Amino acid sequence: MLGILCSCRGFPFWLHDVPNITFRTDNEPFKMVEPAFGSGGPRYVRWAAEMAVGLQTGVPWMMCKQNDAPDPIINTCNGLICGETFVGPNSPSKPALWTENWTTRYPIYGNDTKLRSTEDIAFAVALFIARKKGSFVSYYMYHGGTNFGRFASSYVTTSYYDGAPLDEYGLIWRPTWGHLKELHAAVNLSSEPLLFGTYSSFSLGQEQEAHIFETELKCVAFLVNFDKHQSPTVVFRNMSFQLAPKSISILSECRTVVFETAKVTAQYGSRTAKALESTNDIHRWKAFKEPIPEDISKAAYTGNQLFEHLSMTKDETDYLWYIVSYEYRPSDDGQLVLLNVESRAHVLHAFVNTEYVGSVHGSHDGPGNIILNTNISLKEGENTISLLSVMVGSPV
């Protein structure tokens, strides 16, 4: 079975304020499936399995990326190359399922766009079916999307999986959509031997192998070439086949090539942008200056300690101003004044007496904290330091 998985993940923010909640572990206030369980993981996995089975829904339950999922829960694979990384079902009674085949990588601020090639997706799917006797592949995502509200998660752009078979606008992404359609047709053509046939495999060379599914009347073979540079000719059942670099050829009745993962014959497409309206007229533009808060008496909250950003905003806005008044008495040694701010926000802008003095931002793969170090000039007497804390999506 080939399936489509829709993305609907994300926690409501009110969970953040539940007393004593600890995420991703065996914690009573929070028991939600996540891969990073922590030390309470084994207990949590058992609890989740027992809870699911106890609902008596009458349908099988799956655990993604949980190799030791307890019976009867089915352990499944998520990733790019499950035909190579999946350890396989942990019981003979369980099928091989690929619950998230990542068709591309979601874009992240500061990183290059990473599109997955059509040929690579097809190769991975065919290899999972052939090598792991896979019976289910779910594309994540098959339909891209756009977050029209705010950011989805930390440093993730509002455009999500635009390179999926259906792009974020719901339009066909060619040639990926067409090439996968042809792959699905080739697999469906041999559904009988795949479902009911006897499986066997053997080597065809140093980096080549054959996988066969055969009944008394039907047969299908997958000829795999892992070599990324060479196009070897292999002999299979007294017939010669040339295999393209890093490719899989599917042979209907074990003799006729009906699909090659590296040979894209589907229609190609391109996306073009069209200007609907010119905005070059300078008289149509307006600018405004955001006021820098400096009057502490007008602050929403005041206190002798720092307030945590998300606890204050409840994720209803990405922005929070911190204001502090500082009485400065200059020394005679001419020592510079250093402003040092450490924060777990994603972006921080600093102002002294409404004058901009510096910014710092983090990154998706960077440490969890950001540090701003900058020399500043203070006037004698009272000074106002204003810090604009910014979140680029909720932490995950």
C-alpha positions in Angstrom: 0.0 0.0 0.0 1.2 3.5 -0.9 -0.2 6.2 1.4 -0.2 9.9 2.0 0.6 11.4 5.4 -0.7 14.8 6.3 1.1 17.0 8.8 -1.0 18.0 11.7 1.5 18.0 14.5 2.1 20.6 17.1 1.1 21.1 20.7 -1.4 23.7 22.0 0.4 26.4 23.9 -1.6 25.8 27.1 0.4 22.6 27.7 3.4 24.9 28.4 1.6 26.2 31.6 0.5 22.8 33.0 2.1 22.5 36.4 5.0 20.0 36.7 4.9 19.1 33.0 8.0 17.5 31.5 8.0 16.9 27.7 9.0 13.8 25.9 9.2 11.4 28.8 7.2 9.3 31.3 5.5 12.2 32.8 1.8 12.1 33.8 0.9 15.6 32.6 2.5 14.9 29.3 2.2 11.6 27.5 2.5 12.3 23.8 4.4 10.2 21.3 7.8 11.7 20.7 11.2 10.0 19.8 13.3 11.7 22.5 11.9 9.9 25.5 14.8 10.5 28.0 15.4 8.2 30.9 11.7 7.4 31.4 11.5 6.2 27.8 11.0 2.4 28.3 8.2 3.0 30.9 6.6 5.5 28.6 6.7 3.2 25.6 5.0 0.4 27.5 2.4 2.8 28.9 1.6 4.2 25.4 1.3 0.7 23.9 -1.0 -0.5 26.7 -3.1 2.6 26.5 -3.6 2.2 22.7 -4.4 -1.5 22.7 -6.7 -0.9 25.7 -8.9 1.3 23.6 -10.0 -1.8 21.6 -10.4 0.0 18.3 -10.1 -3.1 16.3 -7.3 -1.7 14.1 -3.5 -2.2 14.3 -1.4 0.4 16.1 2.0 1.7 14.9 5.0 3.3 16.6 7.2 5.4 14.4 11.0 4.9 14.9 10.5 2.6 17.9 12.4 -0.6 17.2 11.4 -2.3 20.4 7.7 -1.5 20.1 5.9 -4.1 22.3 3.5 -6.5 20.8 1.1 -6.1 19.1 2.2 -2.6 18.2 3.9 -2.4 14.8 7.4 -0.8 14.7 7.8 1.4 11.6 10.4 3.6 9.9 10.6 7.3 9.3 13.3 8.9 7.2 14.9 9.3 3.7 16.3 5.8 3.1 14.3 3.2 5.1 15.3 0.6 2.6 18.8 0.9 4.1 18.2 2.0 7.7 15.1 0.1 8.8 16.0 -2.8 11.1 12.8 -4.5 10.0 9.7 -5.7 11.9 10.5 -6.9 15.4 8.1 -9.9 15.0 7.4 -12.2 12.0 3.7 -11.3 12.3 4.3 -7.6 11.6 4.6 -6.0 8.2 7.3 -3.6 7.1 5.9 -0.1 7.1 7.5 3.2 6.1 5.3 5.8 7.8 7.3 8.9 6.8 9.1 9.0 3.5 10.5 12.5 3.5 10.0 13.8 -0.1 12.1 16.9 0.6 13.5 18.9 3.5 11.6 21.8 4.9 13.4 25.1 4.5 15.1 26.8 7.5 16.1 30.4 7.8 19.8 30.8 7.2 20.2 27.4 5.4 20.3 26.6 1.7 17.2 25.0 0.1 17.5 21.2 0.0 15.4 19.6 -2.7 15.3 15.8 -3.0 15.7 14.5 -6.5 12.9 12.6 -8.2 15.2 9.7 -8.9 16.3 9.5 -5.3 12.8 9.2 -4.0 11.9 6.5 -6.5 15.1 4.6 -5.7 14.3 4.7 -2.0 10.7 3.5 -2.4 11.7 0.6 -4.7 14.5 -0.4 -2.5 12.3 -0.5 0.6 9.8 -2.7 -1.2 12.5 -5.0 -2.6 14.9 -5.3 0.3 12.6 -5.0 3.3 9.6 -6.6 1.7 7.8 -3.3 2.4 4.1 -3.4 2.2 3.3 0.3 2.9 5.0 3.6 2.1 3.6 6.9 3.2 4.9 10.1 1.7 5.7 12.9 4.0 4.7 15.2 2.6 2.8 14.4 -0.6 1.1 17.8 -0.5 3.2 20.8 0.6 1.7 23.7 2.5 1.9 27.2 3.7 1.5 28.3 7.3 -0.7 31.4 6.8 -0.7 32.2 10.5 2.8 32.5 11.9 6.0 30.4 12.0 5.5 26.7 12.3 8.4 26.0 14.6 11.9 27.3 15.5 13.5 28.9 12.4 11.2 27.1 10.0 9.9 29.2 7.2 6.1 29.5 6.5 6.6 27.6 3.2 6.6 23.9 4.1 7.6 21.0 1.8 7.1 23.1 -1.4 9.0 20.4 -3.3 6.5 17.6 -2.6 4.7 15.8 -5.5 2.0 18.5 -5.0 3.6 21.8 -4.1 2.5 24.2 -1.4 -0.1 25.6 -3.7 -1.6 22.2 -4.5 -0.1 22.2 -8.0 1.6 19.2 -9.6 5.4 19.3 -9.0 6.9 17.9 -12.1 8.5 15.5 -12.8 8.3 14.1 -9.3 4.5 13.5 -9.4 4.6 11.8 -12.8 7.7 9.7 -12.0 6.2 8.4 -8.8 2.9 7.7 -10.6 4.7 5.5 -13.0 6.5 3.7 -10.1 3.2 3.1 -8.4 1.8 1.6 -11.6 4.8 -0.7 -12.0 4.4 -1.9 -8.4 0.7 -2.4 -8.8 1.3 -4.4 -12.0 3.1 -7.0 -9.9 0.9 -6.8 -6.8 0.2 -10.6 -6.9 3.8 -11.9 -6.6 4.6 -9.1 -4.2 1.8 -10.0 -1.8 1.8 -13.8 -2.2 5.1 -14.8 -3.8 8.2 -16.4 -2.4 11.0 -14.0 -1.8 14.7 -14.6 -2.7 17.7 -12.4 -3.3 21.3 -12.8 -4.4 24.3 -10.7 -5.5 24.8 -9.7 -9.1 28.2 -8.0 -8.5 30.1 -6.0 -5.9 27.4 -3.3 -5.7 24.6 -5.0 -7.5 21.9 -7.3 -6.2 18.6 -8.9 -7.3 15.4 -9.3 -5.3 12.7 -11.7 -6.6 9.1 -12.3 -5.6 7.6 -15.3 -7.4 4.5 -17.5 -7.4 3.8 -20.4 -9.7 2.4 -18.1 -12.3 3.7 -14.6 -11.6 7.2 -13.1 -11.0 8.7 -9.7 -10.4 12.4 -8.8 -9.9 14.2 -5.7 -8.7 17.7 -5.3 -10.0 19.6 -2.9 -7.8 22.8 -0.9 -8.6 24.3 0.9 -5.6 27.2 2.2 -7.6 26.7 6.0 -8.0 29.1 6.4 -11.0 29.2 3.2 -13.1 26.6 1.6 -15.4 27.3 -2.1 -15.1 25.8 -4.8 -17.3 24.5 -7.7 -15.2 23.2 -11.1 -16.2 19.9 -12.2 -14.7 18.2 -15.5 -15.8 20.3 -15.7 -18.9 19.4 -12.1 -20.0 21.7 -9.0 -19.9 20.5 -5.8 -18.3 22.5 -2.5 -18.1 21.8 -0.7 -14.9 22.2 3.1 -14.6 24.2 4.5 -11.7 22.3 4.3 -8.4 19.2 2.8 -9.9 16.7 0.0 -9.6 15.1 -1.7 -12.6 11.7 -3.4 -12.0 11.2 -6.4 -14.2 7.6 -7.6 -14.8 7.5 -11.4 -15.1 11.2 -11.2 -14.2 12.2 -10.4 -17.8 10.7 -7.1 -19.0 11.8 -3.8 -17.7 8.7 -1.8 -16.8 10.3 0.9 -14.7 13.8 2.4 -14.0 14.2 4.7 -11.0 17.0 6.7 -12.7 15.1 7.1 -16.1 12.7 9.9 -15.8 10.2 10.0 -18.7 7.5 11.9 -17.0 6.7 15.4 -18.1 8.9 18.2 -16.8 7.5 21.5 -15.6 8.7 24.9 -14.5 7.4 27.6 -12.3 7.4 31.2 -13.4 6.5 34.4 -11.6 4.5 37.1 -13.2 4.4 40.7 -12.0 0.8 41.7 -11.4 1.4 45.2 -10.3 4.4 47.6 -10.2 5.3 49.2 -6.9 8.2 51.3 -8.2 6.4 54.6 -7.6 8.2 56.1 -4.6 5.1 58.2 -3.8 3.1 55.0 -3.1 5.5 53.9 -0.3 5.1 54.9 3.3 7.5 54.4 6.2 6.9 54.5 9.9 9.2 54.3 12.9 8.4 51.8 15.6 8.6 53.6 19.0 11.3 52.3 21.3 9.7 52.0 24.8 11.7 53.8 27.5 9.1 54.7 30.1 9.1 51.9 32.6 6.0 53.3 34.3 4.1 52.3 31.2 5.3 48.7 31.1 2.7 45.9 31.2 4.5 44.2 34.0 7.2 45.3 36.4 9.3 43.3 38.8 12.7 42.6 40.3 13.3 39.5 38.2 13.1 38.6 34.5 9.9 37.1 33.1 10.3 34.2 30.8 9.3 35.2 27.2 6.7 32.6 26.3 5.1 32.6 29.8 4.4 36.3 29.2 3.2 36.2 25.6 1.4 32.9 25.7 2.6 32.5 22.1 0.1 35.2 21.0 2.9 37.4 19.6 6.5 36.8 18.7 7.7 40.0 20.4 8.4 41.1 23.9 10.1 44.2 25.2 12.3 44.1 28.3 13.1 47.5 29.8 15.5 48.3 32.6 16.6 51.6 34.1 20.3 51.9 35.0 21.9 54.7 37.0 25.4 55.4 35.6 28.3 57.1 37.4 31.3 57.4 35.1 34.7 56.4 36.5 38.0 58.2 35.9 39.7 55.3 34.3 37.9 55.6 31.0 36.8 52.0 31.1 34.3 51.0 28.3 30.9 49.9 29.3 30.0 46.4 28.0 26.5 45.3 27.5 26.2 41.5 27.9 22.9 39.8 27.4 22.3 36.0 27.3 18.9 34.8 26.1 17.1 31.8 24.9 15.1 33.8 22.4 15.8 33.4 18.7 16.6 37.1 18.0 17.5 40.0 20.3 17.7 43.7 19.4 19.2 46.1 22.0 18.6 49.9 22.4 20.2 52.3 24.9 18.2 55.5 25.4 16.3 54.6 22.2 19.5 54.4 20.2 20.1 51.0 18.4 23.3 49.3 19.7 23.2 45.8 18.3 21.5 42.6 17.5 22.1 38.9 17.7 20.2 35.8 16.4 20.5 32.1 16.7 20.1 29.3 14.2 18.1 26.0 13.8 21.2 23.9 14.4 23.0 26.2 16.9 23.0 26.1 20.7 19.8 26.9 22.5 21.0 30.3 23.8 22.2 33.5 22.1 24.7 36.0 23.5 24.9 39.7 22.7 28.2 41.5 23.6 28.6 45.1 22.6 30.3 48.2 23.9 27.8 51.0 24.7 27.9 54.6 25.6 26.0 55.7 28.7 25.2 59.2 29.9 25.7 60.2 33.5 22.7 59.5 35.5 19.7 57.5 34.5 19.8 55.4 31.3 17.2 53.2 29.8 18.2 49.8 28.2 15.4 48.4 26.0 15.7 44.8 24.7 13.4 43.4 22.0 13.1 39.7 22.4 11.9 37.8 19.3 10.8 34.2 18.8 10.9 32.8 15.2 8.4 30.0 15.8 7.7 28.1 19.0 10.5 25.8 20.3 10.2 22.1 19.5 
